[in-house]
Amino acid sequence: MADTTKSARPDWVDDALFPFESRFVDIDGHTVHYVDEGSGPTLLFLHGNPTWSFLWRDVIRTLRDDFRCIALDYPGFGLSTPKPGYRYLPEEHADVVTGFVDTLGLNGVTLVGQDWGGLIGLATVQRRPRVFDRLVLANTWAWPVNGILHFEAFSRLIGGPPIRFLVRRLNLLVNAFIPTGHRRRQPTAAEMTHYRRALDTPERRQASAVLPGRVLASRAFFAEVEAGLPDIAHLPTLIVWGDADIAFRPQERERLEATFPDHKTVIVEGAGTYVGSDAPEEFVAAVRGWAETQRGDTSRVGETDR
């Protein structure tokens, strides 16, 4: 493992809210921040936009008693620093995650991906199929969405120049997405501060400003991920779904269920996009319960719990 000490955890990170050791590793010139907590089977947590590893703190705090929990920040997000010229494209994030998996020498990994983290993570699984044994997918997708008005309208509006300008100037995505992505509870002022400070300059906010437009602009990458799904469709999969999400609909969940036949679905009623942060107790219970069935009885295939 090639840890580096050239970056330090900033003072604004509250040790009580984020009670983990911050680690930094060089991946292809990027300084990537991550946490690595607990021992046991490895869970690799990947975040979406405009979040970072902080999103998973409540889940990791509990699951580290039984699992090795690793969560990283993509370059430009959280506490990670990109190298010059990085464009913050999802395909680039997938390259970084793949390099991260290689550098840490991970194996026997369960991907835990939410939002963009599901898509980016599945691209990584396809590139390193011997590394990953199982999948946990939460409110995400893995295919092109051109032609689907729900997503096209989002990408054209939020990814257009006026909103991108507001994202860079006013941290619009943090201020809008974090509250609306939590439906079961309201994020605290301290939590909102941690999301805002992670993207605290217009330059830092470029990372979050880029991704909405890539919903359409990265369709070639999405098509590549879609084409690779049959190669990993055999993997045991847990789908944890917040059913009050305004971004990802039942149609996306149903398509994931059809893609991964060896699945169990747990629907978290009333939870939003960030289901692991919105309803951490239910998320943890779903992972633990499913992990038990993986170690023992494997007859519960294609099942949905509410």
Backbone as numpy.savetxt, mean C-alpha at the origin, in Angstrom:
# Nx Ny Nz CAx CAy CAz Cx Cy Cz
22.32 -7.50 4.40 21.47 -6.31 4.40 22.35 -5.07 4.40
21.97 -4.11 3.53 22.84 -2.94 3.35 22.20 -1.70 3.95
22.10 -1.64 5.26 21.54 -0.45 5.91 22.50 0.73 5.76
21.93 1.91 5.76 22.75 3.11 5.69 22.32 4.06 6.78
23.22 4.88 7.27 22.90 5.82 8.34 22.90 7.26 7.84
22.86 7.43 6.51 22.97 8.80 5.99 21.68 9.59 6.16
20.59 8.95 6.56 19.36 9.66 6.87 18.96 9.38 8.31
18.31 10.35 8.91 17.87 10.22 10.29 16.37 10.49 10.35
15.74 9.91 11.34 14.31 10.13 11.55 14.08 11.55 12.02
13.18 12.31 11.38 12.98 13.70 11.77 12.30 13.81 13.14
12.50 14.95 13.76 11.99 15.16 15.12 10.47 15.17 15.18
9.81 15.49 14.08 8.35 15.59 14.13 7.65 14.23 14.20
8.38 13.15 13.98 7.77 11.83 14.12 7.62 11.50 15.60
6.41 11.29 16.04 6.08 11.03 17.44 6.35 9.57 17.77
7.26 9.33 18.70 7.62 7.96 19.06 6.46 7.19 19.68
5.51 7.89 20.24 4.34 7.21 20.81 3.37 6.78 19.70
3.24 7.61 18.68 2.34 7.28 17.57 2.97 6.27 16.60
4.27 6.34 16.45 4.98 5.48 15.50 6.13 4.81 16.25
5.80 3.83 17.11 6.77 3.29 18.06 7.67 2.21 17.47
8.31 2.53 16.37 9.16 1.58 15.67 10.51 2.22 15.36
11.51 1.39 15.20 12.82 1.89 14.76 12.77 2.21 13.28
13.17 3.42 12.92 13.26 3.79 11.51 14.59 3.32 10.95
14.52 2.60 9.85 15.71 2.09 9.17 15.77 2.71 7.78
16.98 2.81 7.25 17.16 3.39 5.93 18.11 2.51 5.13
17.80 2.32 3.86 18.62 1.49 2.99 18.70 2.16 1.62
19.84 2.04 0.98 20.04 2.59 -0.35 19.55 1.59 -1.39
18.59 2.01 -2.21 18.08 1.19 -3.30 18.25 1.97 -4.59
19.24 1.60 -5.37 19.48 2.23 -6.68 19.59 3.75 -6.57
20.24 4.23 -5.52 20.46 5.66 -5.35 19.40 6.37 -4.55
18.29 5.71 -4.25 17.25 6.27 -3.39 17.55 5.89 -1.93
17.22 6.77 -1.01 17.29 6.43 0.40 15.88 6.04 0.85
15.69 4.76 1.06 14.36 4.22 1.35 14.22 3.96 2.84
13.20 4.58 3.42 12.89 4.37 4.84 11.95 3.17 4.98
12.21 2.39 6.05 11.32 1.27 6.33 11.37 0.92 7.81
10.38 0.16 8.23 10.38 -0.41 9.57 10.38 -1.92 9.41
10.98 -2.59 10.39 11.12 -4.05 10.35 10.95 -4.52 11.79
9.73 -4.96 12.12 9.35 -5.23 13.50 8.88 -6.67 13.67
9.26 -7.27 14.81 8.76 -8.59 15.16 9.50 -9.71 14.45
9.02 -10.92 14.66 9.61 -12.10 14.04 8.50 -13.10 13.73
8.81 -14.00 12.81 7.83 -14.96 12.35 7.66 -14.85 10.85
6.57 -15.37 10.30 6.32 -15.22 8.86 6.33 -13.75 8.46
6.88 -13.45 7.29 7.09 -12.06 6.88 5.88 -11.49 6.16
5.45 -10.33 6.64 4.42 -9.53 5.97 5.08 -8.27 5.42
4.93 -8.01 4.12 5.47 -6.80 3.50 4.31 -5.86 3.20
4.24 -4.74 3.91 3.15 -3.79 3.81 3.50 -2.68 2.80
2.62 -2.47 1.84 2.83 -1.42 0.84 1.65 -0.44 0.88
1.98 0.85 0.91 0.97 1.90 1.05 0.54 2.43 -0.31
-0.45 3.33 -0.27 -0.93 3.99 -1.48 -0.59 5.47 -1.47
-1.53 6.28 -1.94 -1.33 7.72 -2.07 -2.43 8.46 -1.32
-2.12 9.46 -0.50 -0.82 10.11 -0.23 -0.24 9.68 1.13
-0.23 8.39 1.38 0.15 7.86 2.69 1.60 7.40 2.71
1.99 6.78 3.81 3.33 6.18 3.95 3.23 5.06 4.98
4.35 4.50 5.41 4.32 3.36 6.33 3.57 3.67 7.62
3.44 4.94 7.96 2.66 5.37 9.11 1.23 4.83 9.05
0.71 4.63 7.84 -0.64 4.11 7.65 -0.85 2.79 8.38
0.20 1.97 8.46 0.09 0.61 8.97 0.43 0.48 10.45
0.63 1.62 11.14 1.22 1.55 12.48 0.39 0.72 13.45
-0.93 0.89 13.46 -1.76 0.15 14.42 -1.78 -1.34 14.11
-1.80 -1.68 12.83 -1.77 -3.08 12.42 -0.43 -3.71 12.81
0.67 -3.01 12.53 2.00 -3.55 12.83 2.20 -3.69 14.34
1.73 -2.71 15.09 1.90 -2.74 16.54 1.36 -4.04 17.14
0.27 -4.55 16.57 -0.33 -5.78 17.08 0.24 -7.02 16.40
0.37 -6.99 15.08 0.79 -8.19 14.36 2.26 -8.54 14.59
3.08 -7.60 15.05 4.49 -7.92 15.26 4.69 -8.94 16.36
3.66 -9.21 17.14 3.77 -10.27 18.15 3.85 -11.65 17.49
3.34 -11.78 16.26 3.27 -13.08 15.60 3.95 -13.12 14.23
4.28 -11.95 13.69 4.83 -11.88 12.34 6.01 -10.92 12.31
6.85 -11.09 11.29 7.84 -10.07 10.95 7.15 -9.07 10.03
7.00 -7.86 10.48 6.25 -6.83 9.76 7.20 -5.81 9.17
7.24 -5.72 7.85 8.11 -4.79 7.13 7.23 -3.83 6.34
7.46 -2.55 6.51 6.71 -1.54 5.75 7.68 -0.48 5.27
7.66 -0.17 3.99 8.57 0.82 3.42 7.80 2.00 2.88
8.52 3.09 2.62 7.97 4.28 1.96 8.59 4.37 0.57
7.75 4.57 -0.45 8.29 4.79 -1.79 9.09 6.10 -1.80
10.08 6.21 -2.69 10.82 7.47 -2.78 9.89 8.66 -3.00
10.08 9.70 -2.18 9.23 10.87 -2.24 8.07 10.84 -1.26
7.80 9.68 -0.68 6.74 9.53 0.32 7.36 9.28 1.70
6.59 9.64 2.73 7.05 9.33 4.09 8.41 9.92 4.38
9.33 9.07 4.79 10.67 9.50 5.16 11.72 9.09 4.12
11.27 8.65 2.94 12.20 8.22 1.89 12.55 9.40 0.98
13.78 9.38 0.47 14.29 10.45 -0.38 14.65 9.90 -1.75
14.08 10.46 -2.83 14.39 9.96 -4.16 15.73 10.50 -4.66
16.31 9.76 -5.60 17.49 10.29 -6.26 17.05 11.30 -7.32
17.94 12.19 -7.75 17.57 13.19 -8.77 17.03 12.51 -10.03
15.99 13.13 -10.60 15.43 12.62 -11.84 14.32 11.61 -11.68
14.02 11.23 -10.44 12.94 10.27 -10.21 11.61 10.91 -10.58
10.74 10.16 -11.25 9.49 10.73 -11.78 8.26 10.33 -10.95
8.43 9.47 -9.97 7.33 9.05 -9.08 6.25 8.26 -9.81
6.62 7.54 -10.85 5.67 6.72 -11.59 5.45 5.40 -10.88
4.27 4.80 -10.99 4.04 3.52 -10.30 4.98 2.43 -10.78
5.34 2.45 -12.07 6.28 1.44 -12.56 7.66 1.62 -11.94
8.04 2.88 -11.66 9.31 3.13 -10.97 9.23 2.66 -9.52
8.09 2.89 -8.86 7.92 2.41 -7.49 8.04 0.88 -7.45
7.51 0.20 -8.46 7.61 -1.25 -8.51 9.07 -1.69 -8.64
9.85 -0.94 -9.41 11.29 -1.23 -9.52 11.97 -1.09 -8.16
11.61 -0.05 -7.41 12.22 0.18 -6.10 11.83 -0.93 -5.13
10.56 -1.31 -5.11 10.12 -2.37 -4.20 10.82 -3.69 -4.54
10.96 -3.96 -5.83 11.67 -5.18 -6.25 13.12 -5.14 -5.77
13.77 -3.99 -5.92 15.14 -3.85 -5.42 15.23 -3.97 -3.91
14.23 -3.48 -3.23 14.16 -3.58 -1.77 14.07 -5.04 -1.34
13.20 -5.80 -1.98 13.05 -7.22 -1.67 14.38 -7.95 -1.90
15.05 -7.62 -3.00 16.34 -8.25 -3.30 17.40 -7.87 -2.26
17.47 -6.58 -1.92 18.51 -6.10 -1.02 18.37 -6.70 0.37
17.14 -6.82 0.85 16.92 -7.40 2.17 16.94 -8.92 2.15
17.00 -9.53 0.97 17.04 -10.98 0.87 15.80 -11.65 1.42
14.65 -11.07 1.15 13.40 -11.59 1.72 12.97 -12.88 1.02
12.28 -13.73 1.76 11.67 -14.93 1.18 10.51 -15.36 2.06
9.65 -16.19 1.51 8.47 -16.63 2.24 7.57 -15.47 2.63
7.40 -14.51 1.72 6.74 -13.24 2.04 5.25 -13.29 1.70
4.45 -12.68 2.55 3.06 -12.37 2.23 2.97 -10.88 1.91
2.56 -10.56 0.69 2.33 -9.16 0.31 1.07 -8.66 0.99
1.14 -7.47 1.59 -0.05 -6.79 2.10 -0.12 -5.45 1.38
-1.01 -5.35 0.39 -1.05 -4.16 -0.46 -2.41 -3.50 -0.44
-2.42 -2.18 -0.32 -3.63 -1.37 -0.28 -3.50 -0.25 -1.29
-4.60 0.08 -1.99 -4.59 1.18 -2.95 -3.48 0.92 -3.98
-2.63 1.89 -4.25 -1.53 1.69 -5.19 -0.60 0.56 -4.75
-0.54 0.31 -3.45 0.34 -0.74 -2.95 -0.04 -2.13 -3.44
-1.33 -2.35 -3.73 -1.72 -3.63 -4.29 -1.18 -3.82 -5.69
-1.38 -2.82 -6.53 -0.90 -2.87 -7.90 0.63 -2.96 -7.96
1.30 -2.08 -7.23 2.77 -2.07 -7.20 3.29 -3.38 -6.64
2.64 -3.87 -5.59 3.06 -5.12 -4.98 2.87 -6.31 -5.90
1.76 -6.37 -6.61 1.52 -7.50 -7.51 2.53 -7.50 -8.66
2.93 -6.31 -9.12 4.00 -6.25 -10.12 5.29 -6.85 -9.56
5.58 -6.56 -8.30 6.77 -7.11 -7.65 6.66 -8.62 -7.50
5.50 -9.11 -7.11 5.29 -10.55 -6.97 5.54 -11.25 -8.31
5.06 -10.67 -9.39 5.27 -11.27 -10.70 6.75 -11.34 -11.07
7.51 -10.33 -10.63 8.94 -10.30 -10.94 9.75 -11.22 -10.03
9.24 -11.49 -8.84 9.96 -12.33 -7.86 9.02 -13.40 -7.31
8.53 -14.28 -8.18 7.52 -15.26 -7.74 8.02 -16.23 -6.68
9.31 -16.47 -6.61 9.82 -17.40 -5.60 9.88 -16.79 -4.21
9.75 -15.47 -4.14 9.85 -14.76 -2.87 8.52 -14.75 -2.12
7.41 -14.72 -2.87 6.10 -14.48 -2.28 5.27 -15.77 -2.24
4.67 -16.04 -1.08 3.85 -17.23 -0.90 2.36 -16.93 -0.86
1.99 -15.73 -0.41 0.58 -15.41 -0.18 0.35 -13.92 -0.43
-0.94 -13.56 -0.53 -1.32 -12.17 -0.81 -2.41 -11.74 0.15
-2.31 -10.48 0.62 -3.40 -9.82 1.31 -3.67 -8.53 0.53
-4.86 -8.40 -0.03 -5.20 -7.27 -0.88 -6.36 -6.51 -0.26
-6.19 -5.20 -0.11 -7.19 -4.38 0.56 -7.53 -3.16 -0.30
-8.75 -3.10 -0.82 -9.23 -1.94 -1.57 -8.19 -1.48 -2.58
-8.06 -2.27 -3.65 -7.04 -2.05 -4.65 -7.52 -2.58 -6.00
-6.64 -2.57 -6.98 -6.94 -3.07 -8.32 -5.65 -3.48 -8.99
-5.74 -4.11 -10.19 -4.53 -4.63 -10.83 -4.69 -4.76 -12.34
-5.29 -3.77 -12.98 -5.57 -3.84 -14.42 -5.84 -2.42 -14.94
-5.78 -2.22 -16.26 -6.09 -0.90 -16.81 -7.56 -0.55 -16.55
-7.83 0.74 -16.34 -9.20 1.18 -16.07 -9.69 2.17 -17.12
-8.97 2.27 -18.24 -9.44 3.14 -19.30 -10.78 2.60 -19.83
-11.73 3.51 -20.02 -13.06 3.12 -20.43 -14.04 2.99 -19.27
-13.53 3.00 -18.04 -14.38 2.97 -16.85 -14.53 4.40 -16.36
-15.71 4.98 -16.54 -15.92 6.40 -16.27 -15.54 6.78 -14.84
-15.84 5.90 -13.88 -15.54 6.16 -12.47 -14.08 6.53 -12.28
-13.18 5.78 -12.92 -11.75 6.01 -12.76 -11.22 7.06 -13.74
-11.77 7.06 -14.96 -11.30 8.04 -15.94 -11.58 9.46 -15.44
-12.77 9.69 -14.89 -13.12 11.02 -14.41 -12.19 11.44 -13.27
-11.91 10.50 -12.35 -11.00 10.79 -11.25 -9.62 11.18 -11.78
-9.10 10.38 -12.70 -7.74 10.62 -13.20 -7.65 11.94 -13.95
-8.66 12.24 -14.76 -8.60 13.46 -15.55 -8.78 14.71 -14.67
-9.64 14.60 -13.66 -9.87 15.74 -12.77 -8.72 15.93 -11.79
-8.45 14.90 -10.99 -7.43 15.02 -9.93 -6.03 15.04 -10.52
-5.86 14.41 -11.69 -4.55 14.40 -12.33 -4.32 15.56 -13.27
-5.32 16.43 -13.44 -5.18 17.56 -14.35 -4.36 18.69 -13.75
-3.88 19.62 -14.57 -3.00 20.70 -14.10 -3.55 21.53 -12.94
-4.84 21.93 -12.93 -5.30 22.78 -11.81 -5.20 22.07 -10.46
-5.64 20.82 -10.40 -5.60 20.10 -9.12 -4.16 19.75 -8.76
-3.34 19.40 -9.74 -1.93 19.13 -9.44 -1.28 20.35 -8.81
-1.62 21.52 -9.31 -1.10 22.76 -8.73 -1.53 22.89 -7.27
-2.81 22.63 -6.99 -3.31 22.74 -5.61 -2.69 21.68 -4.71
-2.42 20.51 -5.25 -1.75 19.46 -4.47 -0.37 19.94 -4.03
0.37 20.52 -4.99 1.73 20.97 -4.66 1.72 22.18 -3.73
0.76 23.07 -3.91 0.75 24.30 -3.11 0.09 24.13 -1.76
-0.99 23.32 -1.70 -1.82 23.28 -0.49 -1.92 21.90 0.16
-1.15 20.92 -0.37 -1.22 19.56 0.17 -2.66 19.02 0.09
-3.29 19.27 -1.04 -4.71 18.98 -1.20 -5.06 17.51 -0.99
-4.22 16.61 -1.50 -4.58 15.20 -1.39 -4.59 14.73 0.05
-3.60 15.14 0.84 -3.59 14.78 2.26 -4.82 15.34 2.95
-5.09 16.61 2.72 -6.19 17.26 3.42 -7.57 16.72 3.01
-7.67 16.18 1.79 -8.95 15.66 1.31 -9.05 14.15 1.44
-8.01 13.42 1.01 -8.10 11.97 0.92 -8.05 11.28 2.29
-7.19 11.77 3.19 -7.05 11.07 4.47 -8.37 11.09 5.26
-9.04 12.23 5.40 -10.32 12.20 6.12 -11.40 11.39 5.39
-11.52 11.54 4.06 -12.58 10.83 3.36 -12.30 9.33 3.24
-11.03 8.94 3.36 -10.67 7.52 3.31 -10.86 6.80 4.64
-11.21 7.56 5.68 -11.55 6.98 6.98 -13.04 7.23 7.22
-13.83 6.18 7.27 -15.27 6.32 7.44 -15.75 5.84 8.81
-14.97 4.97 9.43 -15.36 4.44 10.74 -14.91 5.35 11.88
-13.86 6.10 11.63 -13.32 6.99 12.66 -12.75 8.23 11.99
-12.54 9.26 12.76 -11.95 10.50 12.24 -10.47 10.53 12.62
-9.58 10.72 11.65 -8.16 10.83 11.99 -7.93 11.97 12.97
-7.05 11.75 13.93 -6.76 12.77 14.93 -5.91 13.88 14.32
-5.84 15.00 15.02 -5.00 16.11 14.57 -3.55 15.68 14.47
-3.10 14.86 15.42 -1.71 14.39 15.40 -1.45 13.49 14.20
-2.41 12.63 13.86 -2.25 11.79 12.68 -2.17 12.64 11.42
-3.06 13.61 11.30 -3.04 14.48 10.12 -1.72 15.23 10.02
-1.16 15.63 11.14 0.15 16.30 11.14 1.22 15.39 10.55
1.17 14.10 10.87 2.18 13.17 10.36 2.05 12.97 8.85
0.84 13.00 8.34 0.68 12.91 6.89 1.10 14.21 6.21
0.76 15.34 6.82 1.13 16.63 6.21 2.64 16.85 6.24
3.27 16.55 7.36 4.72 16.80 7.48 5.54 15.91 6.55
5.03 14.73 6.26 5.75 13.85 5.33 5.79 14.43 3.92
4.83 15.30 3.60 4.76 15.97 2.30 4.68 17.48 2.55
5.73 18.01 3.16 5.63 19.36 3.73 6.18 20.48 2.85
6.58 20.18 1.63 7.01 21.22 0.70 6.39 20.93 -0.67
6.27 21.94 -1.52 5.75 21.68 -2.87 6.56 20.62 -3.61
7.87 20.62 -3.38 8.72 19.61 -4.04 8.38 18.21 -3.56
8.18 18.06 -2.25 7.84 16.75 -1.71 6.47 16.29 -2.21
5.57 17.23 -2.42 4.21 16.87 -2.81 4.11 16.42 -4.27
5.17 16.61 -5.01 5.15 16.13 -6.40 4.86 14.63 -6.45
5.35 13.88 -5.47 5.14 12.44 -5.45 3.66 12.10 -5.43
2.90 12.82 -4.60 1.46 12.55 -4.51 0.70 13.17 -5.68
1.22 14.27 -6.24 0.54 14.93 -7.35 0.58 14.10 -8.63
1.62 13.31 -8.80 1.81 12.56 -10.05 0.83 11.40 -10.18
0.57 10.67 -9.10 -0.10 9.38 -9.23 -1.52 9.43 -9.78
-2.37 10.39 -9.41 -3.72 10.35 -9.99 -3.74 10.34 -11.51
-2.89 11.15 -12.14 -2.84 11.17 -13.59 -2.33 9.88 -14.19
-1.56 9.12 -13.41 -1.00 7.87 -13.92 -2.04 6.76 -13.99
-3.22 6.96 -13.38 -4.29 5.98 -13.51 -4.58 5.74 -14.99
-4.46 6.77 -15.80 -4.62 6.61 -17.24 -3.28 6.55 -17.96
-2.34 7.37 -17.55 -1.08 7.50 -18.29 -0.19 6.27 -18.18
-0.37 5.46 -17.12 0.45 4.25 -16.95 -0.30 3.00 -17.37
-1.24 3.15 -18.32 -2.06 1.99 -18.70 -1.22 0.85 -19.26
-0.09 1.16 -19.89 0.77 0.08 -20.41 1.32 -0.76 -19.26
1.71 -0.10 -18.19 2.19 -0.82 -17.00 1.07 -1.66 -16.39
-0.12 -1.07 -16.30 -1.25 -1.82 -15.74 -1.57 -3.04 -16.60
-1.48 -2.89 -17.92 -1.74 -4.02 -18.82 -0.71 -5.12 -18.61
0.52 -4.71 -18.34 1.58 -5.68 -18.07 1.28 -6.45 -16.78
0.83 -5.74 -15.76 0.46 -6.40 -14.51 -0.71 -7.34 -14.74
-1.71 -6.88 -15.47 -2.89 -7.72 -15.75 -2.48 -8.99 -16.49
-1.58 -8.85 -17.45 -1.15 -10.01 -18.23 -0.41 -11.03 -17.38
0.22 -10.58 -16.29 0.96 -11.48 -15.43 0.13 -12.12 -14.32
-1.12 -11.71 -14.19 -1.95 -12.24 -13.10 -2.16 -13.76 -13.16
-2.37 -14.35 -14.35 -2.54 -15.81 -14.37 -1.36 -16.57 -13.77
-0.16 -16.00 -13.85 1.02 -16.69 -13.33 1.05 -16.74 -11.81
0.29 -15.84 -11.15 0.30 -15.82 -9.69 -1.10 -16.08 -9.12
-2.04 -16.45 -9.99 -3.43 -16.63 -9.56 -3.61 -17.78 -8.59
-2.62 -18.68 -8.49 -2.73 -19.82 -7.58 -2.44 -19.44 -6.13
-1.89 -18.26 -5.89 -1.46 -17.91 -4.54 -2.67 -17.74 -3.61
-2.59 -18.32 -2.41 -3.65 -18.09 -1.43 -3.77 -16.59 -1.15
-5.00 -16.09 -1.14 -5.22 -14.65 -1.09 -6.31 -14.31 -0.07
-6.00 -13.33 0.77 -6.99 -12.74 1.66 -7.37 -11.38 1.10
-8.66 -11.16 0.90 -9.16 -9.87 0.44 -9.89 -9.22 1.61
-9.35 -8.09 2.09 -9.98 -7.34 3.18 -10.54 -6.06 2.57
-11.84 -5.86 2.68 -12.48 -4.82 1.88 -13.34 -3.91 2.74
-12.98 -2.63 2.78 -13.85 -1.64 3.39 -14.97 -1.30 2.43
-16.23 -1.55 2.83 -17.32 -1.44 1.87 -17.92 -0.04 1.79
-17.35 0.93 2.53 -17.80 2.32 2.42 -16.79 3.16 1.64
-15.94 2.50 0.89 -14.92 3.17 0.08 -15.58 3.87 -1.10
-15.21 5.14 -1.33 -15.76 5.86 -2.48 -14.88 5.70 -3.72
-13.71 5.08 -3.55 -12.79 4.90 -4.68 -12.97 3.52 -5.31
-12.80 2.47 -4.51 -12.86 1.11 -5.02 -14.21 0.49 -4.68
-14.87 -0.05 -5.70 -16.25 -0.47 -5.61 -16.36 -1.99 -5.48
-17.55 -2.52 -5.28 -17.71 -3.98 -5.26 -17.20 -4.65 -6.53
-17.30 -3.94 -7.68 -16.83 -4.53 -8.93 -15.35 -4.86 -8.88
-14.54 -4.00 -8.25 -13.10 -4.28 -8.15 -12.86 -5.48 -7.23
-13.59 -5.52 -6.12 -13.45 -6.68 -5.22 -13.82 -7.97 -5.93
-14.91 -7.95 -6.65 -15.37 -9.16 -7.33 -14.38 -9.61 -8.40
-13.75 -8.66 -9.05 -12.76 -9.05 -10.06 -11.54 -9.67 -9.40
-11.12 -9.13 -8.25 -10.01 -9.76 -7.52 -10.39 -11.17 -7.08
-11.61 -11.33 -6.63 -12.06 -12.66 -6.20 -12.04 -13.65 -7.36
-12.44 -13.19 -8.55 -12.41 -14.06 -9.72 -10.99 -14.35 -10.17
-10.09 -13.39 -9.97 -8.69 -13.56 -10.38 -7.95 -14.55 -9.50
-8.24 -14.52 -8.19 -7.54 -15.38 -7.23 -8.54 -16.35 -6.61
-8.76 -17.51 -7.25 -9.81 -18.43 -6.79 -9.57 -18.98 -5.39
-8.31 -19.11 -4.97 -8.02 -19.59 -3.61 -8.01 -18.39 -2.67
-9.21 -17.80 -2.50 -9.28 -16.58 -1.69 -10.26 -16.73 -0.55
-10.05 -15.87 0.43 -11.06 -15.62 1.46 -11.29 -14.11 1.48
-12.54 -13.70 1.52 -12.87 -12.29 1.57 -13.46 -11.94 2.93
-12.94 -10.88 3.52 -13.51 -10.33 4.75 -13.96 -8.90 4.43
-15.24 -8.66 4.49 -15.79 -7.33 4.24 -15.92 -6.60 5.58
-15.27 -5.44 5.67 -15.33 -4.63 6.89 -16.39 -3.55 6.66
-17.53 -3.74 7.25 -18.67 -2.87 7.00 -18.42 -1.47 7.55
-18.68 -0.48 6.71 -18.55 0.90 7.12 -17.15 1.47 7.03
-16.16 0.68 6.62 -14.78 1.15 6.55 -14.48 1.75 5.18
-13.53 2.68 5.14 -13.19 3.38 3.92 -11.97 2.81 3.22
-11.39 3.63 2.35 -10.25 3.21 1.53 -9.11 2.67 2.38
-8.79 3.38 3.47 -7.63 3.02 4.29 -8.09 2.07 5.39
-8.58 0.89 4.99 -9.27 -0.01 5.92 -8.36 -0.45 7.07
-7.07 -0.62 6.82 -6.16 -1.04 7.88 -5.97 0.01 8.94
-6.14 1.28 8.59 -6.05 2.38 9.54 -7.42 2.73 10.10
-8.45 2.56 9.28 -9.81 2.90 9.68 -10.38 1.88 10.67
-10.05 0.62 10.46 -10.57 -0.46 11.31 -9.46 -1.47 11.60
-8.42 -1.04 12.34 -7.26 -1.91 12.52 -7.57 -3.21 13.26
-8.48 -3.17 14.22 -8.79 -4.40 14.95 -9.36 -5.45 14.01
-10.29 -5.04 13.15 -10.87 -5.98 12.20 -9.84 -6.47 11.19
-8.96 -5.57 10.77 -7.92 -5.95 9.81 -7.00 -7.00 10.43
-6.56 -6.74 11.66 -5.68 -7.69 12.35 -6.37 -9.03 12.54
-7.63 -9.01 12.96 -8.37 -10.26 13.17 -8.50 -11.04 11.87
-8.71 -10.34 10.76 -8.82 -11.01 9.47 -7.52 -11.70 9.10
-6.40 -11.00 9.28 -5.09 -11.58 8.93 -4.78 -12.76 9.82
-4.99 -12.61 11.12 -4.69 -13.71 12.04 -5.57 -14.93 11.78
-6.86 -14.68 11.58 -7.77 -15.79 11.33 -7.43 -16.54 10.05
-7.12 -15.77 9.01 -6.76 -16.39 7.73 -5.43 -17.13 7.84
-4.47 -16.55 8.54 -3.17 -17.21 8.70 -3.33 -18.56 9.40
-4.26 -18.63 10.36 -4.51 -19.90 11.04 -5.04 -20.94 10.06
-5.95 -20.54 9.17 -6.47 -21.50 8.20 -5.38 -21.95 7.22
-4.42 -21.06 6.94 -3.33 -21.43 6.04 -2.42 -22.47 6.68
-2.27 -22.40 8.00 -1.42 -23.38 8.69 -2.13 -24.70 8.90
-3.47 -24.65 8.91 -4.22 -25.87 9.19 -5.20 -26.19 8.10
-6.49 -25.97 8.37 -7.55 -26.31 7.43 -7.51 -25.40 6.21
-7.47 -25.99 5.02 -7.43 -25.21 3.78 -8.71 -25.38 2.99
-9.78 -25.78 3.66 -11.02 -26.06 2.95 -11.87 -24.81 2.73
-11.51 -23.69 3.38 -12.35 -22.50 3.32 -11.94 -21.63 2.14
-12.23 -22.11 0.95 -11.82 -21.43 -0.27 -13.02 -20.69 -0.88
-12.81 -19.48 -1.35 -13.85 -18.71 -1.98 -14.94 -18.26 -1.05
-14.57 -18.02 0.19 -15.54 -17.71 1.24 -15.57 -16.20 1.50
-16.73 -15.70 1.85 -16.86 -14.28 2.18 -17.45 -14.15 3.58
-16.78 -13.35 4.43 -17.26 -13.09 5.79 -17.67 -11.63 5.89
-18.68 -11.40 6.70 -19.06 -10.02 7.04 -19.03 -9.89 8.55
